[in-house]
Amino acid sequence: MQRAQACPRVPAFPDRGRLAIIHPQHLTHLWVLAAAGVVGFGGNEIAAQVRLHAGQRLASAAMTADGNHARIDGFVSLGVLSSALVVALGPQIADPIIGLAITLVIRLTGLLRKKPW
């Protein structure tokens, strides 16, 4: 019998067949992707407004931070919308590049907001 490992194996290098930048796939149903971006932005913005208002009313730093997080998630949804629009104009490579840019912005935002305790 084999023992189960404590953590899953993570490959050191991703499968080259899955790298969207090297092998971009043709995207279909771009209108669904764009609609998801619009709905995601709208929903996250509403959630951000509610949480930020509650955070101010209750003087809650945690609720305010949660509102800011929801707003950033809304900006990510706008990135999804922009990806759908650019890919609809032609360049299929735009989707993985915009996805990478969104990833870098999220990472930088996390690094810049980290404060020592």
Secondary structure, DSSP 8 states (H G I E B T S, - for coil): -----SS----SS--GGG-TTTS------HHHHHHHHHHHHHHHHHHHHHHHHHHHHHT-HHHHHHHHHHHHHHHHHHHHHHHHHHHHHS-TTHHHHHHHHHHHHHHHHHHHH----
